[in-house]
Amino acid sequence: MCRSIKTLRPPYTDQAGPADVQAAALQYVRKIAGMRAPSSANAETFAAAVDEVAAATQRLLDDLIVRPPRPAPQPEATT
């Protein structure tokens, strides 16, 4: 697991933007490929993988159903 990839869905983050999704995709591809930057021979394949992972990540975030947080319990009124 890439520890530098943060959770991008609510309630862990308010709104993940395209830059957040792209950064997570890049970290994931780097980890899987075992390289920080590809050689010129692999640059196109590496970039395509980042784009595909970012697109899949965005679809996932768009389609997730996240339950709203439970309301805090209200103290009982004593009269």
Backbone as CSV, one residue per row, in Angstrom:
resi,resn,N_x,N_y,N_z,CA_x,CA_y,CA_z,C_x,C_y,C_z
1,MET,0.851,-1.178,0.000,0.000,0.000,0.000,0.889,1.231,0.000
2,CYS,0.562,2.175,-0.825,1.291,3.439,-0.852,0.803,4.298,0.303
3,ARG,1.607,4.478,1.267,1.176,5.236,2.436,0.996,6.710,2.128
4,SER,1.582,7.194,1.046,1.445,8.612,0.726,0.156,8.912,-0.039
5,ILE,-0.593,7.892,-0.416,-1.875,8.120,-1.079,-2.912,8.341,0.006
6,LYS,-3.552,9.500,-0.028,-4.545,9.793,1.001,-5.942,9.404,0.537
7,THR,-6.815,9.206,1.506,-8.210,8.901,1.197,-8.846,10.130,0.566
8,LEU,-9.541,9.934,-0.545,-10.075,11.063,-1.300,-11.591,11.218,-1.196
9,ARG,-12.241,10.436,-0.361,-13.697,10.541,-0.292,-14.127,11.169,1.025
10,PRO,-15.312,11.765,1.013,-15.855,12.297,2.266,-16.102,11.144,3.231
11,PRO,-16.027,11.313,4.478,-15.771,12.530,5.235,-14.290,12.793,5.464
12,TYR,-13.415,12.016,4.849,-11.980,12.185,5.069,-11.431,13.430,4.393
13,THR,-12.062,13.840,3.336,-11.696,15.082,2.667,-12.980,15.710,2.136
14,ASP,-13.026,17.016,2.144,-14.246,17.689,1.699,-14.487,17.497,0.211
15,GLN,-13.499,17.772,-0.578,-13.657,17.669,-2.035,-12.297,17.365,-2.642
16,ALA,-12.198,16.219,-3.274,-10.964,15.861,-3.967,-11.028,16.444,-5.370
17,GLY,-10.052,17.249,-5.710,-10.015,17.851,-7.031,-9.232,16.997,-8.011
18,PRO,-9.225,17.418,-9.256,-8.491,16.664,-10.279,-7.007,16.501,-9.957
19,ALA,-6.404,17.510,-9.328,-4.982,17.408,-8.972,-4.760,16.320,-7.926
20,ASP,-5.699,16.186,-6.982,-5.589,15.143,-5.960,-5.702,13.756,-6.588
21,VAL,-6.639,13.600,-7.504,-6.847,12.320,-8.176,-5.628,11.967,-9.021
22,GLN,-5.102,12.938,-9.736,-3.924,12.707,-10.583,-2.705,12.341,-9.734
23,ALA,-2.524,13.022,-8.606,-1.386,12.731,-7.731,-1.483,11.317,-7.158
24,ALA,-2.683,10.907,-6.761,-2.861,9.550,-6.244,-2.577,8.517,-7.333
25,ALA,-3.040,8.785,-8.548,-2.803,7.866,-9.665,-1.305,7.751,-9.956
26,LEU,-0.610,8.865,-9.936,0.830,8.862,-10.184,1.555,8.047,-9.116
27,GLN,1.193,8.240,-7.844,1.827,7.488,-6.767,1.575,5.988,-6.929
28,TYR,0.338,5.642,-7.293,-0.016,4.236,-7.479,0.815,3.614,-8.616
29,VAL,0.884,4.275,-9.754,1.632,3.739,-10.898,3.116,3.653,-10.568
30,ARG,3.641,4.647,-9.873,5.053,4.585,-9.460,5.311,3.355,-8.605
31,LYS,4.411,3.098,-7.673,4.588,1.959,-6.766,4.520,0.643,-7.531
32,ILE,3.517,0.506,-8.389,3.340,-0.736,-9.137,4.513,-0.973,-10.095
33,ALA,4.953,0.115,-10.759,6.039,-0.006,-11.736,7.402,-0.142,-11.065
34,GLY,7.485,0.275,-9.797,8.764,0.191,-9.098,9.762,1.218,-9.563
35,MET,9.253,2.340,-10.042,10.155,3.408,-10.497,9.518,4.764,-10.250
36,ARG,10.357,5.732,-9.925,9.857,7.083,-9.693,9.553,7.776,-11.006
37,ALA,10.406,7.575,-11.970,10.218,8.175,-13.294,10.597,7.127,-14.340
38,PRO,9.813,7.032,-15.391,10.107,6.023,-16.409,11.234,6.464,-17.336
39,SER,11.848,5.493,-17.960,12.830,5.803,-19.005,12.072,6.346,-20.218
40,SER,12.787,6.907,-21.147,12.126,7.436,-22.345,11.400,6.318,-23.107
41,ALA,11.895,5.095,-23.022,11.255,3.975,-23.695,9.908,3.626,-23.064
42,ASN,9.734,3.950,-21.788,8.505,3.613,-21.075,7.628,4.819,-20.748
43,ALA,8.031,5.998,-21.134,7.319,7.224,-20.746,5.870,7.237,-21.231
44,GLU,5.636,6.843,-22.450,4.282,6.867,-23.002,3.367,5.867,-22.285
45,THR,3.879,4.677,-22.053,3.101,3.651,-21.348,2.829,4.075,-19.917
46,PHE,3.804,4.657,-19.263,3.675,5.130,-17.886,2.606,6.225,-17.808
47,ALA,2.680,7.200,-18.698,1.708,8.305,-18.713,0.298,7.794,-19.003
48,ALA,0.176,6.842,-19.904,-1.135,6.275,-20.220,-1.712,5.553,-19.000
49,ALA,-0.864,4.843,-18.277,-1.319,4.141,-17.071,-1.794,5.135,-16.014
50,VAL,-1.070,6.225,-15.834,-1.479,7.252,-14.870,-2.841,7.817,-15.267
51,ASP,-3.017,8.108,-16.543,-4.303,8.653,-17.011,-5.450,7.658,-16.800
52,GLU,-5.200,6.392,-17.075,-6.240,5.367,-16.901,-6.597,5.182,-15.424
53,VAL,-5.590,5.164,-14.563,-5.850,5.021,-13.126,-6.587,6.247,-12.599
54,ALA,-6.207,7.428,-13.063,-6.893,8.653,-12.631,-8.351,8.628,-13.070
55,ALA,-8.613,8.186,-14.282,-9.998,8.118,-14.773,-10.809,7.111,-13.964
56,ALA,-10.230,5.955,-13.687,-10.925,4.944,-12.890,-11.162,5.448,-11.470
57,THR,-10.205,6.154,-10.925,-10.342,6.717,-9.585,-11.466,7.736,-9.547
58,GLN,-11.529,8.597,-10.546,-12.577,9.611,-10.577,-13.956,8.972,-10.714
59,ARG,-14.064,7.927,-11.554,-15.342,7.217,-11.681,-15.754,6.610,-10.345
60,LEU,-14.799,6.012,-9.655,-15.080,5.426,-8.353,-15.592,6.483,-7.380
61,LEU,-14.887,7.603,-7.291,-15.306,8.664,-6.372,-16.670,9.227,-6.741
62,ASP,-16.934,9.352,-8.033,-18.224,9.884,-8.490,-19.376,8.935,-8.172
63,ASP,-19.105,7.635,-8.192,-20.170,6.643,-8.037,-20.354,6.131,-6.611
64,LEU,-19.413,6.411,-5.723,-19.543,5.936,-4.349,-20.736,6.585,-3.666
65,ILE,-21.446,5.800,-2.909,-22.538,6.322,-2.098,-22.009,6.412,-0.676
66,VAL,-21.910,7.624,-0.206,-21.358,7.867,1.121,-22.493,8.298,2.038
67,ARG,-22.655,7.562,3.116,-23.700,7.918,4.073,-23.313,9.196,4.802
68,PRO,-24.301,10.044,5.056,-23.990,11.251,5.824,-23.612,10.873,7.253
69,PRO,-22.796,11.692,7.890,-22.420,11.367,9.264,-23.642,11.383,10.168
70,ARG,-23.604,10.555,11.178,-24.706,10.515,12.136,-24.750,11.824,12.912
71,PRO,-25.971,12.312,13.175,-26.044,13.528,13.977,-25.588,13.246,15.409
72,ALA,-25.011,14.253,16.009,-24.559,14.108,17.397,-25.780,13.940,18.291
73,PRO,-25.680,13.081,19.280,-26.828,12.910,20.181,-27.108,14.199,20.919
74,GLN,-28.374,14.506,21.008,-28.809,15.721,21.712,-29.040,15.372,23.172
75,PRO,-28.549,16.218,24.076,-28.819,15.949,25.494,-30.313,16.095,25.760
76,GLU,-30.797,15.245,26.621,-32.211,15.303,26.952,-32.494,16.539,27.783
77,ALA,-33.579,17.211,27.427,-33.956,18.401,28.172,-34.622,17.992,29.475
78,THR,-34.208,18.602,30.529,-34.818,18.322,31.822,-35.610,19.554,32.258
79,THR,-36.828,19.341,32.601,-37.670,20.477,33.042,-38.254,20.221,34.387
